[in-house]
């Protein structure tokens, strides 16, 4: 019978980390936690924020997209710049920019100033995320130590999202939505002073020239495609700017592929993308992030607009995820050690899809309990997918290319967060009847996740020594 990987008979226990390694891990994970907190702490506050700044339902996703657009568009570029000129330097610069932008967002006076501040936060995150992940994977060697570090990182990433949902509800109800942005500014002030003394500088030893044509085309292509999808969520695909941006983005990405095939030191190694583990692993990451972010977005609207729950009550519904995330974060590395990252990724995606499908049972007058339980279980599987897809993509990649590999991982993450809501979230806000739209989104979401799990189950099976499937 076909299998995804050959599990070891006795999983090895992860070795203990040294004191300094724990501190380095704390700083790197704290920065990732802060970025995750940024996304979720604002999510629950969206209806209140929209009413205060004058953003309608169809425009609310721009509060998320304004952040995710630059963070997804610049990730590959910043990951490579960190590789060449110093990951630590770029990491610290990103932290400083993120904190400054958070202060600007706190005191925003209209939609334009708020969205501009969110965009600057996204640029800062684009520097923090790939360099932080590269510093983590180059600090902890491949094997049990890296598995453990990525497990802790993934748990805190999910916890940041969950805690942000609860804090967002509490702070929005008591102090107003601006306090959520102030919290991020305070958090960055705590993390930034600790980082310089703990993090070692890290870069590739040969220092090849930066692939400028590749950087320009991939960044422009990603920005254009993400802008087109985000704008289509508000006005549909018929607008001239949407069509022009979409075509321009696709053309730029095609040019990027041509440039990379001819450049001596490409921004993205095409042979790397031809690896099944890299291509299919990133597909799994793209689906798990895009579909889960969409679920959270539409459930936030459902709980507050259909069931009329307060921001605080909505945050508490999502708060169950915190306990589940701690459990999942401790169990996922053990499952990966026993079954392998590939098989765990398939199982996690299948579980996520099934629990999202269970959300179709929510009612027009009740459903908060079902929503809380099902989204928590789906999030548990989602966390398993996050950890296992990162390991699937980065395993076997040399340290000199970890920035490229982790840049792909984090680009997938941010692009997934960005495109899911515009592609599917629009179905919940443009039909005139929110409840029916939410159910449609959940059905399509579950179908996409389950189909991807099936595809990866076939595509990630290990080949036998004779070239077939094991």
TORKOL-4160 file (C-alpha; in steps of 0.2 Angstrom, whole numbers, padded with zeros to 4 digits, m for minus):
470
<pt num="1" X="0000" Y="0000" Z="0000"/>
<pt num="2" X="0006" Y="0018" Z="m0004"/>
<pt num="3" X="0013" Y="0028" Z="0011"/>
<pt num="4" X="0018" Y="0046" Z="0012"/>
<pt num="5" X="0034" Y="0042" Z="0022"/>
<pt num="6" X="0042" Y="0028" Z="0032"/>
<pt num="7" X="0039" Y="0032" Z="0051"/>
<pt num="8" X="0053" Y="0028" Z="0063"/>
<pt num="9" X="0049" Y="0014" Z="0075"/>
<pt num="10" X="0054" Y="0024" Z="0091"/>
<pt num="11" X="0053" Y="0044" Z="0089"/>
<pt num="12" X="0068" Y="0052" Z="0097"/>
<pt num="13" X="0065" Y="0065" Z="0111"/>
<pt num="14" X="0070" Y="0082" Z="0106"/>
<pt num="15" X="0086" Y="0087" Z="0115"/>
<pt num="16" X="0086" Y="0101" Z="0128"/>
<pt num="17" X="0090" Y="0118" Z="0123"/>
<pt num="18" X="0104" Y="0128" Z="0131"/>
<pt num="19" X="0100" Y="0144" Z="0141"/>
<pt num="20" X="0106" Y="0156" Z="0127"/>
<pt num="21" X="0097" Y="0146" Z="0114"/>
<pt num="22" X="0081" Y="0148" Z="0124"/>
<pt num="23" X="0083" Y="0167" Z="0124"/>
<pt num="24" X="0086" Y="0167" Z="0106"/>
<pt num="25" X="0071" Y="0157" Z="0102"/>
<pt num="26" X="0061" Y="0168" Z="0114"/>
<pt num="27" X="0066" Y="0184" Z="0105"/>
<pt num="28" X="0062" Y="0176" Z="0087"/>
<pt num="29" X="0046" Y="0169" Z="0093"/>
<pt num="30" X="0041" Y="0185" Z="0102"/>
<pt num="31" X="0043" Y="0194" Z="0085"/>
<pt num="32" X="0032" Y="0181" Z="0076"/>
<pt num="33" X="0020" Y="0182" Z="0090"/>
<pt num="34" X="0018" Y="0201" Z="0088"/>
<pt num="35" X="0015" Y="0200" Z="0069"/>
<pt num="36" X="0002" Y="0186" Z="0072"/>
<pt num="37" X="m0006" Y="0197" Z="0086"/>
<pt num="38" X="m0007" Y="0212" Z="0073"/>
<pt num="39" X="m0018" Y="0202" Z="0062"/>
<pt num="40" X="m0030" Y="0195" Z="0075"/>
<pt num="41" X="m0031" Y="0209" Z="0087"/>
<pt num="42" X="m0039" Y="0220" Z="0074"/>
<pt num="43" X="m0050" Y="0206" Z="0067"/>
<pt num="44" X="m0063" Y="0207" Z="0081"/>
<pt num="45" X="m0062" Y="0226" Z="0081"/>
<pt num="46" X="m0066" Y="0227" Z="0062"/>
<pt num="47" X="m0085" Y="0232" Z="0064"/>
<pt num="48" X="m0082" Y="0245" Z="0077"/>
<pt num="49" X="m0067" Y="0252" Z="0067"/>
<pt num="50" X="m0077" Y="0252" Z="0051"/>
<pt num="51" X="m0091" Y="0262" Z="0060"/>
<pt num="52" X="m0078" Y="0274" Z="0067"/>
<pt num="53" X="m0068" Y="0278" Z="0052"/>
<pt num="54" X="m0082" Y="0276" Z="0039"/>
<pt num="55" X="m0077" Y="0259" Z="0031"/>
<pt num="56" X="m0092" Y="0249" Z="0025"/>
<pt num="57" X="m0093" Y="0230" Z="0025"/>
<pt num="58" X="m0085" Y="0227" Z="0008"/>
<pt num="59" X="m0071" Y="0239" Z="0012"/>
<pt num="60" X="m0067" Y="0231" Z="0029"/>
<pt num="61" X="m0056" Y="0218" Z="0022"/>
<pt num="62" X="m0044" Y="0233" Z="0017"/>
<pt num="63" X="m0039" Y="0235" Z="0035"/>
<pt num="64" X="m0032" Y="0217" Z="0034"/>
<pt num="65" X="m0026" Y="0219" Z="0015"/>
<pt num="66" X="m0017" Y="0235" Z="0018"/>
<pt num="67" X="m0006" Y="0226" Z="0030"/>
<pt num="68" X="m0005" Y="0209" Z="0020"/>
<pt num="69" X="m0001" Y="0217" Z="0003"/>
<pt num="70" X="0016" Y="0224" Z="0007"/>
<pt num="71" X="0020" Y="0210" Z="0019"/>
<pt num="72" X="0017" Y="0197" Z="0005"/>
<pt num="73" X="0024" Y="0207" Z="m0009"/>
<pt num="74" X="0041" Y="0211" Z="m0001"/>
<pt num="75" X="0044" Y="0195" Z="0008"/>
<pt num="76" X="0055" Y="0186" Z="m0005"/>
<pt num="77" X="0065" Y="0202" Z="m0008"/>
<pt num="78" X="0068" Y="0205" Z="0010"/>
<pt num="79" X="0072" Y="0187" Z="0013"/>
<pt num="80" X="0086" Y="0188" Z="0000"/>
<pt num="81" X="0092" Y="0205" Z="0006"/>
<pt num="82" X="0094" Y="0197" Z="0023"/>
<pt num="83" X="0103" Y="0182" Z="0016"/>
<pt num="84" X="0116" Y="0194" Z="0007"/>
<pt num="85" X="0118" Y="0209" Z="0018"/>
<pt num="86" X="0114" Y="0202" Z="0036"/>
<pt num="87" X="0098" Y="0194" Z="0043"/>
<pt num="88" X="0100" Y="0202" Z="0060"/>
<pt num="89" X="0102" Y="0220" Z="0053"/>
<pt num="90" X="0086" Y="0218" Z="0043"/>
<pt num="91" X="0076" Y="0210" Z="0057"/>
<pt num="92" X="0080" Y="0224" Z="0069"/>
<pt num="93" X="0076" Y="0237" Z="0055"/>
<pt num="94" X="0059" Y="0228" Z="0053"/>
<pt num="95" X="0055" Y="0229" Z="0071"/>
<pt num="96" X="0059" Y="0247" Z="0072"/>
<pt num="97" X="0048" Y="0251" Z="0057"/>
<pt num="98" X="0034" Y="0240" Z="0064"/>
<pt num="99" X="0034" Y="0249" Z="0080"/>
<pt num="100" X="0034" Y="0266" Z="0073"/>
<pt num="101" X="0019" Y="0262" Z="0061"/>
<pt num="102" X="0009" Y="0255" Z="0075"/>
<pt num="103" X="0010" Y="0272" Z="0084"/>
<pt num="104" X="0004" Y="0280" Z="0068"/>
<pt num="105" X="m0010" Y="0268" Z="0067"/>
<pt num="106" X="m0015" Y="0271" Z="0085"/>
<pt num="107" X="m0018" Y="0290" Z="0081"/>
<pt num="108" X="m0025" Y="0288" Z="0063"/>
<pt num="109" X="m0038" Y="0301" Z="0060"/>
<pt num="110" X="m0046" Y="0295" Z="0044"/>
<pt num="111" X="m0046" Y="0279" Z="0033"/>
<pt num="112" X="m0032" Y="0285" Z="0022"/>
<pt num="113" X="m0020" Y="0288" Z="0037"/>
<pt num="114" X="m0025" Y="0272" Z="0045"/>
<pt num="115" X="m0022" Y="0261" Z="0030"/>
<pt num="116" X="m0006" Y="0270" Z="0026"/>
<pt num="117" X="0000" Y="0265" Z="0044"/>
<pt num="118" X="m0006" Y="0248" Z="0041"/>
<pt num="119" X="0004" Y="0247" Z="0025"/>
<pt num="120" X="0020" Y="0252" Z="0034"/>
<pt num="121" X="0017" Y="0239" Z="0047"/>
<pt num="122" X="0016" Y="0227" Z="0033"/>
<pt num="123" X="0033" Y="0232" Z="0026"/>
<pt num="124" X="0040" Y="0230" Z="0044"/>
<pt num="125" X="0033" Y="0213" Z="0045"/>
<pt num="126" X="0040" Y="0208" Z="0028"/>
<pt num="127" X="0057" Y="0211" Z="0035"/>
<pt num="128" X="0054" Y="0203" Z="0052"/>
<pt num="129" X="0046" Y="0187" Z="0046"/>
<pt num="130" X="0058" Y="0179" Z="0033"/>
<pt num="131" X="0074" Y="0185" Z="0043"/>
<pt num="132" X="0067" Y="0179" Z="0059"/>
<pt num="133" X="0063" Y="0162" Z="0052"/>
<pt num="134" X="0080" Y="0161" Z="0043"/>
<pt num="135" X="0089" Y="0166" Z="0060"/>
<pt num="136" X="0079" Y="0152" Z="0068"/>
<pt num="137" X="0083" Y="0138" Z="0055"/>
<pt num="138" X="0101" Y="0143" Z="0054"/>
<pt num="139" X="0103" Y="0144" Z="0073"/>
<pt num="140" X="0095" Y="0127" Z="0076"/>
<pt num="141" X="0102" Y="0112" Z="0066"/>
<pt num="142" X="0090" Y="0101" Z="0055"/>
<pt num="143" X="0083" Y="0087" Z="0065"/>
<pt num="144" X="0075" Y="0086" Z="0082"/>
<pt num="145" X="0081" Y="0103" Z="0088"/>
<pt num="146" X="0074" Y="0112" Z="0073"/>
<pt num="147" X="0058" Y="0102" Z="0074"/>
<pt num="148" X="0056" Y="0107" Z="0092"/>
<pt num="149" X="0060" Y="0126" Z="0088"/>
<pt num="150" X="0048" Y="0126" Z="0074"/>
<pt num="151" X="0035" Y="0118" Z="0085"/>
<pt num="152" X="0037" Y="0131" Z="0098"/>
<pt num="153" X="0036" Y="0145" Z="0085"/>
<pt num="154" X="0021" Y="0138" Z="0077"/>
<pt num="155" X="0012" Y="0136" Z="0094"/>
<pt num="156" X="0016" Y="0154" Z="0098"/>
<pt num="157" X="0011" Y="0160" Z="0081"/>
<pt num="158" X="m0006" Y="0152" Z="0084"/>
<pt num="159" X="m0007" Y="0158" Z="0102"/>
<pt num="160" X="m0003" Y="0176" Z="0096"/>
<pt num="161" X="m0018" Y="0174" Z="0084"/>
<pt num="162" X="m0029" Y="0167" Z="0098"/>
<pt num="163" X="m0024" Y="0179" Z="0111"/>
<pt num="164" X="m0026" Y="0193" Z="0099"/>
<pt num="165" X="m0044" Y="0188" Z="0096"/>
<pt num="166" X="m0048" Y="0189" Z="0115"/>
<pt num="167" X="m0038" Y="0205" Z="0119"/>
<pt num="168" X="m0046" Y="0213" Z="0104"/>
<pt num="169" X="m0063" Y="0210" Z="0110"/>
<pt num="170" X="m0059" Y="0215" Z="0128"/>
<pt num="171" X="m0049" Y="0231" Z="0123"/>
<pt num="172" X="m0061" Y="0236" Z="0109"/>
<pt num="173" X="m0076" Y="0235" Z="0122"/>
<pt num="174" X="m0067" Y="0244" Z="0136"/>
<pt num="175" X="m0054" Y="0256" Z="0128"/>
<pt num="176" X="m0059" Y="0257" Z="0110"/>
<pt num="177" X="m0051" Y="0249" Z="0094"/>
<pt num="178" X="m0036" Y="0261" Z="0095"/>
<pt num="179" X="m0030" Y="0253" Z="0110"/>
<pt num="180" X="m0026" Y="0237" Z="0100"/>
<pt num="181" X="m0014" Y="0246" Z="0089"/>
<pt num="182" X="m0006" Y="0254" Z="0104"/>
<pt num="183" X="m0003" Y="0237" Z="0111"/>
<pt num="184" X="0007" Y="0233" Z="0096"/>
<pt num="185" X="0018" Y="0248" Z="0098"/>
<pt num="186" X="0021" Y="0244" Z="0117"/>
<pt num="187" X="0025" Y="0226" Z="0112"/>
<pt num="188" X="0038" Y="0231" Z="0099"/>
<pt num="189" X="0046" Y="0242" Z="0112"/>
<pt num="190" X="0048" Y="0227" Z="0123"/>
<pt num="191" X="0055" Y="0216" Z="0110"/>
<pt num="192" X="0067" Y="0228" Z="0101"/>
<pt num="193" X="0079" Y="0232" Z="0115"/>
<pt num="194" X="0082" Y="0213" Z="0119"/>
<pt num="195" X="0086" Y="0208" Z="0101"/>
<pt num="196" X="0103" Y="0216" Z="0097"/>
<pt num="197" X="0112" Y="0208" Z="0112"/>
<pt num="198" X="0106" Y="0190" Z="0108"/>
<pt num="199" X="0104" Y="0188" Z="0090"/>
<pt num="200" X="0120" Y="0183" Z="0080"/>
<pt num="201" X="0123" Y="0191" Z="0063"/>
<pt num="202" X="0119" Y="0178" Z="0049"/>
<pt num="203" X="0122" Y="0179" Z="0030"/>
<pt num="204" X="0127" Y="0169" Z="0015"/>
<pt num="205" X="0146" Y="0167" Z="0015"/>
<pt num="206" X="0149" Y="0170" Z="m0004"/>
<pt num="207" X="0139" Y="0186" Z="m0005"/>
<pt num="208" X="0133" Y="0185" Z="m0023"/>
<pt num="209" X="0125" Y="0200" Z="m0032"/>
<pt num="210" X="0107" Y="0204" Z="m0028"/>
<pt num="211" X="0095" Y="0198" Z="m0042"/>
<pt num="212" X="0088" Y="0216" Z="m0046"/>
<pt num="213" X="0077" Y="0211" Z="m0061"/>
<pt num="214" X="0070" Y="0196" Z="m0052"/>
<pt num="215" X="0067" Y="0207" Z="m0036"/>
<pt num="216" X="0058" Y="0220" Z="m0047"/>
<pt num="217" X="0047" Y="0208" Z="m0057"/>
<pt num="218" X="0042" Y="0196" Z="m0042"/>
<pt num="219" X="0038" Y="0211" Z="m0030"/>
<pt num="220" X="0028" Y="0220" Z="m0044"/>
<pt num="221" X="0019" Y="0204" Z="m0049"/>
<pt num="222" X="0014" Y="0200" Z="m0031"/>
<pt num="223" X="0009" Y="0217" Z="m0027"/>
<pt num="224" X="m0002" Y="0219" Z="m0043"/>
<pt num="225" X="m0010" Y="0202" Z="m0041"/>
<pt num="226" X="m0014" Y="0204" Z="m0023"/>
<pt num="227" X="m0021" Y="0222" Z="m0027"/>
<pt num="228" X="m0032" Y="0215" Z="m0041"/>
<pt num="229" X="m0039" Y="0202" Z="m0030"/>
<pt num="230" X="m0042" Y="0214" Z="m0015"/>
<pt num="231" X="m0050" Y="0227" Z="m0026"/>
<pt num="232" X="m0061" Y="0214" Z="m0034"/>
<pt num="233" X="m0068" Y="0209" Z="m0017"/>
<pt num="234" X="m0075" Y="0227" Z="m0015"/>
<pt num="235" X="m0080" Y="0231" Z="m0033"/>
<pt num="236" X="m0080" Y="0215" Z="m0043"/>
<pt num="237" X="m0069" Y="0209" Z="m0057"/>
<pt num="238" X="m0076" Y="0220" Z="m0070"/>
<pt num="239" X="m0066" Y="0236" Z="m0066"/>
<pt num="240" X="m0053" Y="0242" Z="m0078"/>
<pt num="241" X="m0040" Y="0244" Z="m0064"/>
<pt num="242" X="m0043" Y="0226" Z="m0058"/>
<pt num="243" X="m0041" Y="0218" Z="m0075"/>
<pt num="244" X="m0026" Y="0229" Z="m0079"/>
<pt num="245" X="m0018" Y="0224" Z="m0062"/>
<pt num="246" X="m0022" Y="0206" Z="m0064"/>
<pt num="247" X="m0015" Y="0205" Z="m0081"/>
<pt num="248" X="0001" Y="0215" Z="m0077"/>
<pt num="249" X="0004" Y="0204" Z="m0061"/>
<pt num="250" X="0003" Y="0188" Z="m0071"/>
<pt num="251" X="0014" Y="0195" Z="m0085"/>
<pt num="252" X="0027" Y="0201" Z="m0072"/>
<pt num="253" X="0027" Y="0184" Z="m0063"/>
<pt num="254" X="0030" Y="0175" Z="m0080"/>
<pt num="255" X="0044" Y="0187" Z="m0084"/>
<pt num="256" X="0051" Y="0184" Z="m0066"/>
<pt num="257" X="0051" Y="0165" Z="m0070"/>
<pt num="258" X="0061" Y="0168" Z="m0087"/>
<pt num="259" X="0073" Y="0180" Z="m0078"/>
<pt num="260" X="0076" Y="0167" Z="m0064"/>
<pt num="261" X="0080" Y="0153" Z="m0077"/>
<pt num="262" X="0094" Y="0164" Z="m0084"/>
<pt num="263" X="0102" Y="0173" Z="m0069"/>
<pt num="264" X="0118" Y="0166" Z="m0061"/>
<pt num="265" X="0112" Y="0170" Z="m0043"/>
<pt num="266" X="0093" Y="0170" Z="m0044"/>
<pt num="267" X="0081" Y="0176" Z="m0031"/>
<pt num="268" X="0072" Y="0160" Z="m0032"/>
<pt num="269" X="0080" Y="0144" Z="m0037"/>
<pt num="270" X="0069" Y="0136" Z="m0050"/>
<pt num="271" X="0077" Y="0119" Z="m0047"/>
<pt num="272" X="0071" Y="0122" Z="m0029"/>
<pt num="273" X="0053" Y="0125" Z="m0034"/>
<pt num="274" X="0054" Y="0109" Z="m0045"/>
<pt num="275" X="0056" Y="0099" Z="m0029"/>
<pt num="276" X="0039" Y="0090" Z="m0025"/>
<pt num="277" X="0041" Y="0094" Z="m0006"/>
<pt num="278" X="0044" Y="0113" Z="m0010"/>
<pt num="279" X="0030" Y="0115" Z="m0023"/>
<pt num="280" X="0017" Y="0104" Z="m0014"/>
<pt num="281" X="0022" Y="0109" Z="0003"/>
<pt num="282" X="0019" Y="0127" Z="m0001"/>
<pt num="283" X="0003" Y="0123" Z="m0009"/>
<pt num="284" X="m0003" Y="0115" Z="0007"/>
<pt num="285" X="0003" Y="0131" Z="0017"/>
<pt num="286" X="m0006" Y="0143" Z="0004"/>
<pt num="287" X="m0022" Y="0133" Z="0007"/>
<pt num="288" X="m0021" Y="0131" Z="0025"/>
<pt num="289" X="m0018" Y="0150" Z="0028"/>
<pt num="290" X="m0030" Y="0157" Z="0015"/>
<pt num="291" X="m0044" Y="0146" Z="0020"/>
<pt num="292" X="m0042" Y="0148" Z="0039"/>
<pt num="293" X="m0041" Y="0167" Z="0038"/>
<pt num="294" X="m0057" Y="0167" Z="0028"/>
<pt num="295" X="m0066" Y="0156" Z="0041"/>
<pt num="296" X="m0061" Y="0168" Z="0055"/>
<pt num="297" X="m0066" Y="0184" Z="0044"/>
<pt num="298" X="m0083" Y="0177" Z="0040"/>
<pt num="299" X="m0087" Y="0170" Z="0057"/>
<pt num="300" X="m0082" Y="0187" Z="0065"/>
<pt num="301" X="m0095" Y="0195" Z="0054"/>
<pt num="302" X="m0108" Y="0181" Z="0058"/>
<pt num="303" X="m0106" Y="0182" Z="0076"/>
<pt num="304" X="m0107" Y="0201" Z="0077"/>
<pt num="305" X="m0119" Y="0205" Z="0063"/>
<pt num="306" X="m0131" Y="0190" Z="0063"/>
<pt num="307" X="m0130" Y="0184" Z="0081"/>
<pt num="308" X="m0127" Y="0202" Z="0088"/>
<pt num="309" X="m0113" Y="0197" Z="0099"/>
<pt num="310" X="m0102" Y="0211" Z="0106"/>
<pt num="311" X="m0084" Y="0212" Z="0102"/>
<pt num="312" X="m0079" Y="0205" Z="0119"/>
<pt num="313" X="m0091" Y="0190" Z="0117"/>
<pt num="314" X="m0084" Y="0187" Z="0099"/>
<pt num="315" X="m0067" Y="0187" Z="0106"/>
<pt num="316" X="m0071" Y="0174" Z="0120"/>
<pt num="317" X="m0079" Y="0163" Z="0107"/>
<pt num="318" X="m0063" Y="0162" Z="0098"/>
<pt num="319" X="m0053" Y="0162" Z="0114"/>
<pt num="320" X="m0055" Y="0143" Z="0116"/>
<pt num="321" X="m0042" Y="0142" Z="0102"/>
<pt num="322" X="m0029" Y="0147" Z="0115"/>
<pt num="323" X="m0031" Y="0131" Z="0125"/>
<pt num="324" X="m0032" Y="0120" Z="0109"/>
<pt num="325" X="m0016" Y="0129" Z="0102"/>
<pt num="326" X="m0006" Y="0124" Z="0117"/>
<pt num="327" X="m0011" Y="0106" Z="0116"/>
<pt num="328" X="m0009" Y="0106" Z="0097"/>
<pt num="329" X="0008" Y="0114" Z="0098"/>
<pt num="330" X="0015" Y="0101" Z="0110"/>
<pt num="331" X="0007" Y="0086" Z="0100"/>
<pt num="332" X="0012" Y="0091" Z="0082"/>
<pt num="333" X="0031" Y="0088" Z="0084"/>
<pt num="334" X="0027" Y="0071" Z="0091"/>
<pt num="335" X="0016" Y="0067" Z="0077"/>
<pt num="336" X="0028" Y="0073" Z="0065"/>
<pt num="337" X="0042" Y="0062" Z="0073"/>
<pt num="338" X="0031" Y="0047" Z="0072"/>
<pt num="339" X="0022" Y="0049" Z="0055"/>
<pt num="340" X="0033" Y="0062" Z="0046"/>
<pt num="341" X="0030" Y="0080" Z="0041"/>
<pt num="342" X="0022" Y="0075" Z="0024"/>
<pt num="343" X="0009" Y="0063" Z="0031"/>
<pt num="344" X="0005" Y="0075" Z="0046"/>
<pt num="345" X="0002" Y="0089" Z="0033"/>
<pt num="346" X="m0011" Y="0079" Z="0024"/>
<pt num="347" X="m0020" Y="0073" Z="0040"/>
<pt num="348" X="m0020" Y="0091" Z="0046"/>
<pt num="349" X="m0027" Y="0098" Z="0031"/>
<pt num="350" X="m0041" Y="0084" Z="0030"/>
<pt num="351" X="m0045" Y="0088" Z="0048"/>
<pt num="352" X="m0046" Y="0107" Z="0045"/>
<pt num="353" X="m0058" Y="0104" Z="0030"/>
<pt num="354" X="m0069" Y="0092" Z="0040"/>
<pt num="355" X="m0071" Y="0104" Z="0055"/>
<pt num="356" X="m0074" Y="0119" Z="0043"/>
<pt num="357" X="m0088" Y="0108" Z="0035"/>
<pt num="358" X="m0095" Y="0105" Z="0052"/>
<pt num="359" X="m0098" Y="0124" Z="0054"/>
<pt num="360" X="m0112" Y="0123" Z="0041"/>
<pt num="361" X="m0123" Y="0118" Z="0056"/>
<pt num="362" X="m0123" Y="0136" Z="0062"/>
<pt num="363" X="m0140" Y="0144" Z="0063"/>
<pt num="364" X="m0147" Y="0161" Z="0059"/>
<pt num="365" X="m0152" Y="0164" Z="0077"/>
<pt num="366" X="m0140" Y="0153" Z="0087"/>
<pt num="367" X="m0123" Y="0144" Z="0083"/>
<pt num="368" X="m0110" Y="0153" Z="0094"/>
<pt num="369" X="m0106" Y="0137" Z="0104"/>
<pt num="370" X="m0104" Y="0126" Z="0088"/>
<pt num="371" X="m0094" Y="0140" Z="0080"/>
<pt num="372" X="m0082" Y="0141" Z="0095"/>
<pt num="373" X="m0080" Y="0122" Z="0096"/>
<pt num="374" X="m0078" Y="0119" Z="0077"/>
<pt num="375" X="m0067" Y="0133" Z="0074"/>
<pt num="376" X="m0056" Y="0128" Z="0088"/>
<pt num="377" X="m0054" Y="0110" Z="0082"/>
<pt num="378" X="m0051" Y="0117" Z="0064"/>
<pt num="379" X="m0037" Y="0128" Z="0071"/>
<pt num="380" X="m0029" Y="0114" Z="0080"/>
<pt num="381" X="m0027" Y="0105" Z="0063"/>
<pt num="382" X="m0022" Y="0121" Z="0055"/>
<pt num="383" X="m0008" Y="0123" Z="0067"/>
<pt num="384" X="m0002" Y="0105" Z="0063"/>
<pt num="385" X="m0002" Y="0110" Z="0045"/>
<pt num="386" X="0008" Y="0126" Z="0048"/>
<pt num="387" X="0022" Y="0116" Z="0057"/>
<pt num="388" X="0022" Y="0102" Z="0045"/>
<pt num="389" X="0022" Y="0112" Z="0029"/>
<pt num="390" X="0036" Y="0123" Z="0036"/>
<pt num="391" X="0046" Y="0107" Z="0039"/>
<pt num="392" X="0042" Y="0099" Z="0023"/>
<pt num="393" X="0048" Y="0114" Z="0013"/>
<pt num="394" X="0064" Y="0118" Z="0022"/>
<pt num="395" X="0070" Y="0100" Z="0026"/>
<pt num="396" X="0086" Y="0096" Z="0015"/>
<pt num="397" X="0089" Y="0114" Z="0011"/>
<pt num="398" X="0107" Y="0120" Z="0014"/>
<pt num="399" X="0110" Y="0135" Z="0026"/>
<pt num="400" X="0115" Y="0146" Z="0012"/>
<pt num="401" X="0098" Y="0144" Z="0004"/>
<pt num="402" X="0088" Y="0145" Z="0020"/>
<pt num="403" X="0083" Y="0163" Z="0017"/>
<pt num="404" X="0076" Y="0158" Z="0000"/>
<pt num="405" X="0066" Y="0143" Z="0007"/>
<pt num="406" X="0059" Y="0152" Z="0022"/>
<pt num="407" X="0056" Y="0167" Z="0011"/>
<pt num="408" X="0045" Y="0155" Z="0001"/>
<pt num="409" X="0037" Y="0148" Z="0017"/>
<pt num="410" X="0033" Y="0165" Z="0024"/>
<pt num="411" X="0027" Y="0172" Z="0007"/>
<pt num="412" X="0015" Y="0158" Z="0005"/>
<pt num="413" X="0009" Y="0162" Z="0023"/>
<pt num="414" X="0006" Y="0181" Z="0019"/>
<pt num="415" X="m0001" Y="0178" Z="0002"/>
<pt num="416" X="m0013" Y="0165" Z="0009"/>
<pt num="417" X="m0019" Y="0177" Z="0022"/>
<pt num="418" X="m0021" Y="0190" Z="0009"/>
<pt num="419" X="m0030" Y="0181" Z="m0006"/>
<pt num="420" X="m0042" Y="0170" Z="0004"/>
<pt num="421" X="m0053" Y="0185" Z="0011"/>
<pt num="422" X="m0054" Y="0194" Z="m0006"/>
<pt num="423" X="m0058" Y="0178" Z="m0016"/>
<pt num="424" X="m0071" Y="0170" Z="m0004"/>
<pt num="425" X="m0075" Y="0183" Z="0009"/>
<pt num="426" X="m0083" Y="0193" Z="m0004"/>
<pt num="427" X="m0097" Y="0180" Z="m0006"/>
<pt num="428" X="m0102" Y="0184" Z="0012"/>
<pt num="429" X="m0104" Y="0203" Z="0009"/>
<pt num="430" X="m0111" Y="0206" Z="m0008"/>
<pt num="431" X="m0126" Y="0195" Z="m0009"/>
<pt num="432" X="m0137" Y="0206" Z="0003"/>
<pt num="433" X="m0140" Y="0192" Z="0015"/>
<pt num="434" X="m0125" Y="0189" Z="0026"/>
<pt num="435" X="m0130" Y="0172" Z="0034"/>
<pt num="436" X="m0133" Y="0164" Z="0018"/>
<pt num="437" X="m0116" Y="0171" Z="0011"/>
<pt num="438" X="m0107" Y="0165" Z="0026"/>
<pt num="439" X="m0113" Y="0147" Z="0024"/>
<pt num="440" X="m0108" Y="0148" Z="0005"/>
<pt num="441" X="m0091" Y="0153" Z="0010"/>
<pt num="442" X="m0089" Y="0139" Z="0023"/>
<pt num="443" X="m0095" Y="0126" Z="0010"/>
<pt num="444" X="m0083" Y="0132" Z="m0003"/>
<pt num="445" X="m0069" Y="0134" Z="0010"/>
<pt num="446" X="m0071" Y="0116" Z="0016"/>
<pt num="447" X="m0071" Y="0109" Z="m0002"/>
<pt num="448" X="m0055" Y="0117" Z="m0006"/>
<pt num="449" X="m0046" Y="0111" Z="0009"/>
<pt num="450" X="m0052" Y="0093" Z="0007"/>
<pt num="451" X="m0047" Y="0093" Z="m0011"/>
<pt num="452" X="m0030" Y="0100" Z="m0007"/>
<pt num="453" X="m0027" Y="0086" Z="0006"/>
<pt num="454" X="m0032" Y="0073" Z="m0007"/>
<pt num="455" X="m0020" Y="0080" Z="m0020"/>
<pt num="456" X="m0005" Y="0081" Z="m0007"/>
<pt num="457" X="m0009" Y="0063" Z="m0001"/>
<pt num="458" X="m0005" Y="0057" Z="m0019"/>
<pt num="459" X="0009" Y="0070" Z="m0023"/>
<pt num="460" X="0019" Y="0068" Z="m0007"/>
<pt num="461" X="0020" Y="0049" Z="m0007"/>
<pt num="462" X="0039" Y="0044" Z="m0006"/>
<pt num="463" X="0046" Y="0036" Z="m0022"/>
<pt num="464" X="0052" Y="0019" Z="m0021"/>
<pt num="465" X="0071" Y="0015" Z="m0025"/>
<pt num="466" X="0066" Y="0009" Z="m0042"/>
<pt num="467" X="0058" Y="0026" Z="m0046"/>
<pt num="468" X="0040" Y="0021" Z="m0042"/>
<pt num="469" X="0029" Y="0026" Z="m0027"/>
<pt num="470" X="0033" Y="0018" Z="m0010"/>
